[in-house]
Amino acid sequence: MKDMPTSVMAELRRNGYVFFPELDPLRSSLEVAECIGSVVDLHAAYPGEGLKTVHPLRAMKEAESRPNTYSAMLGLKEFPPHTDFANWASPPRYLMLRCIVGFDHVFTSIIPSHALLSCLGETISRRALFRPRRQVLGKPVSILPMCFSIMDTEAIRWDPRFLRPLNNEATEALSKAPGSVVLQESIVRIQLSSPGDTLLIDNWRCLHGRSEIGLVALSRHLERVLLDEVRA
C-alpha cells in the first residue's frame, strides 16, 4: 500500500501504536484495514446486535447519541483513557481509527499500559476484579480481571465508565488513577486532522481517549475498524 511503513509490527511492539499521516485517503477504511491485517467482522460475529465492522465515530451531544455509549454519557466532553470493549471477556486486540473529517484542535490521547501498572502498583493491578456495568451481547455478567493473559500475551483492560469494581483493589484502582501524575506525564496526543490520517492501536497495551470537542468541530468524523491480527 502507498505510504505504508515496512516496520508496522516492530513499531507496534515498541510503542503500542502506529500513526500513518494521510495514508491513502482515497481508499476506504475497510480496504486500508484489510491491507494491515485481519479485520473483525462484527456484523457477522454478532448478528442482530447492530454492530458495524466499519463504525462511524462522530461528535454528538448526549441527547442525540445511542444509549450506553460514551457519547450518550459525555457528549462533547473529554473521553477518559480506556480499553475499547473492556467489558468483553476478551477485548479486541487492535483498533484502527481513520480520519474522514478532522480538526486540528481535537486530539486522540494514548497512555501505555505500563504507565497505568506503574501508577497502581503490582498488587492492585494483579488483584483488581471488575464486572460489566450491564449485560454484554446477551451473555451472563462475568468477572473480569484487570490484568489477563491470552496465548501467553499479557494484556490489561480499563474503563472507568463501563466497568464496575468487584473488590477493594478495583475500587482503589479507580480512585487512584485519575489524579496520577505518572499517567498525565505519559500521555501521547495525536491529531487525526487530515483525511486519511490513520492510527493503529494495540488495545491490550494502550489506553486511548479523546479531547473535548468544541461546537465548531461538530462535523468531525472518524471511522473505527477492529482487527485481531496485524500482518503488515
C-alpha positions in Angstrom: 0.0 0.0 0.0 1.1 3.5 -0.8 3.0 5.2 2.2 2.7 2.1 4.4 5.8 1.7 6.5 7.6 -1.7 6.3 8.0 -1.9 10.1 4.4 -1.7 11.4 4.7 -4.7 13.7 8.0 -3.5 15.1 6.7 -0.1 15.9 3.6 -1.6 17.5 5.7 -3.8 19.7 7.9 -0.8 20.6 5.2 1.9 21.3 1.9 0.1 21.3 0.6 2.3 18.4 1.5 3.5 14.9 0.4 6.7 13.3 0.2 7.0 9.5 -0.4 10.6 8.3 -2.7 10.9 5.3 -2.5 7.2 4.4 -4.1 6.6 1.0 -7.0 9.0 1.7 -8.9 7.8 -1.4 -9.2 4.2 -0.1 -12.0 3.1 2.2 -11.3 2.4 5.8 -12.1 -1.3 5.2 -9.6 -1.5 2.4 -6.9 0.0 4.5 -7.6 -2.2 7.4 -7.6 -5.4 5.2 -4.1 -4.4 4.0 -2.9 -4.0 7.6 -4.3 -7.3 9.0 -7.3 -9.5 9.8 -10.5 -7.5 10.3 -13.0 -8.5 12.9 -16.4 -8.8 11.1 -18.6 -7.6 13.9 -21.8 -7.8 11.9 -21.2 -11.4 11.1 -20.0 -12.3 14.6 -22.9 -10.7 16.4 -25.9 -10.6 14.1 -28.8 -8.6 15.3 -26.7 -6.5 17.7 -26.4 -3.6 15.3 -22.6 -3.7 15.5 -20.8 -2.4 12.4 -17.5 -3.6 11.1 -16.7 -0.1 10.0 -18.1 2.0 12.8 -18.5 5.8 12.4 -17.3 7.9 15.2 -19.0 11.4 15.1 -19.1 14.3 17.5 -22.5 14.1 19.2 -24.3 15.7 22.1 -25.7 13.4 24.8 -29.3 13.7 23.8 -28.5 12.8 20.2 -26.4 9.7 21.0 -27.2 6.0 21.1 -27.8 4.8 24.7 -24.9 3.1 26.5 -22.2 4.8 24.6 -19.5 7.3 25.6 -21.3 10.0 23.6 -24.5 9.4 25.5 -22.7 9.8 28.8 -20.3 12.6 28.0 -21.4 14.1 24.7 -18.7 16.6 23.5 -16.7 16.5 26.8 -13.4 14.7 27.1 -13.4 10.9 26.9 -11.2 9.3 29.6 -8.5 6.8 28.7 -10.0 3.4 28.3 -9.8 0.0 26.6 -12.2 -0.4 23.7 -14.8 -3.1 24.6 -13.2 -3.6 28.1 -16.5 -5.1 29.2 -15.9 -8.1 26.8 -14.3 -11.3 28.2 -11.6 -10.8 25.5 -11.4 -7.2 24.2 -10.3 -7.0 20.5 -6.5 -6.9 20.1 -6.2 -3.9 17.7 -8.2 -1.0 16.6 -7.7 1.3 13.7 -9.0 4.9 13.8 -9.2 6.7 10.5 -9.9 10.4 9.8 -12.7 11.3 7.4 -13.2 14.9 8.6 -10.8 16.2 11.2 -10.0 19.3 13.2 -6.6 20.5 14.4 -7.6 21.2 17.9 -9.1 17.8 18.7 -6.7 15.0 19.5 -6.7 11.3 20.5 -4.8 10.6 23.7 -2.8 7.4 24.2 -1.5 6.1 27.5 0.8 2.9 27.6 -0.4 0.2 29.9 2.9 0.1 31.7 2.2 3.7 33.0 -1.1 2.5 34.5 0.6 -0.5 36.1 3.3 1.7 37.5 0.7 4.1 38.9 -1.4 1.4 40.6 1.4 -1.0 41.7 1.6 -4.7 41.0 -0.6 -5.9 43.9 -3.6 -3.7 43.0 -3.2 -4.3 39.2 -3.0 -8.1 39.5 -5.8 -8.4 42.0 -8.3 -5.9 40.7 -11.6 -7.5 39.5 -14.4 -5.8 37.6 -17.7 -6.7 36.1 -19.5 -5.1 33.1 -21.9 -2.2 34.0 -24.6 -4.1 32.2 -25.1 -7.4 30.3 -23.0 -7.6 27.2 -24.3 -9.2 23.9 -26.9 -11.2 25.9 -24.2 -13.1 27.8 -24.2 -13.6 31.6 -22.3 -11.0 33.6 -18.8 -12.3 34.2 -15.9 -11.5 36.5 -13.2 -9.5 34.5 -9.6 -9.2 35.9 -7.8 -6.0 35.1 -4.7 -8.0 34.0 -5.2 -11.0 31.9 -3.3 -13.3 29.5 -4.3 -14.8 26.2 -2.0 -17.3 24.5 0.9 -16.1 26.6 0.3 -12.5 25.8 -0.1 -10.1 28.8 -2.9 -7.6 28.5 -4.9 -5.1 30.6 -8.5 -3.8 30.5 -9.5 -0.4 31.8 -12.7 1.6 31.6 -14.0 3.7 34.4 -17.4 4.2 32.7 -18.3 0.7 31.6 -16.7 -1.4 34.3 -17.8 -1.7 37.9 -15.4 -2.7 40.8 -15.9 -6.1 42.4 -13.3 -6.0 45.1 -11.3 -3.4 47.2 -8.4 -3.4 44.8 -10.6 -2.5 41.9 -12.2 0.3 43.9 -8.8 1.6 44.9 -7.6 1.5 41.3 -10.5 3.6 40.1 -9.9 6.2 42.8 -6.1 6.3 42.4 -5.7 6.5 38.6 -7.5 9.8 37.7 -5.1 12.1 39.7 -1.9 10.2 38.8 1.0 12.4 37.7 2.5 9.3 36.1 -0.4 8.9 33.8 -0.6 12.6 32.9 3.1 12.7 32.0 2.8 9.5 29.9 0.0 10.8 27.6 0.8 11.0 23.9 -1.5 13.3 21.9 -2.1 12.6 18.3 -4.2 14.8 15.9 -6.3 12.9 13.4 -7.0 16.1 11.4 -6.4 15.3 7.7 -8.3 12.9 5.5 -6.5 9.5 5.6 -4.8 10.1 8.9 -4.8 6.6 10.5 -4.0 5.5 14.0 -3.4 1.8 14.8 -3.6 1.0 18.5 -2.7 -2.2 20.4 -5.9 -2.3 22.5 -4.2 -4.7 25.0 -1.2 -2.5 25.7 -2.5 1.1 25.4 -5.5 3.1 26.7 -6.9 5.7 24.4 -9.2 8.7 24.9 -10.4 11.9 23.2 -10.1 15.6 24.0 -13.1 17.8 24.4 -14.8 18.7 21.1 -16.0 22.3 20.6 -19.1 23.3 18.8 -17.0 24.3 15.8 -15.9 20.7 15.3 -19.3 19.0 15.3 -18.7 17.7 11.8 -15.7 15.7 13.0 -15.9 12.2 11.6 -13.6 9.2 12.2 -14.1 5.5 11.4 -13.1 2.6 13.6 -12.2 -0.9 12.5 -11.2 -3.7 14.8 -8.5 -6.2 14.0 -7.4 -9.4 15.6 -4.1 -9.7 13.8 -1.6 -7.4 12.1 0.3 -8.7 9.1 1.9 -5.5 7.8 
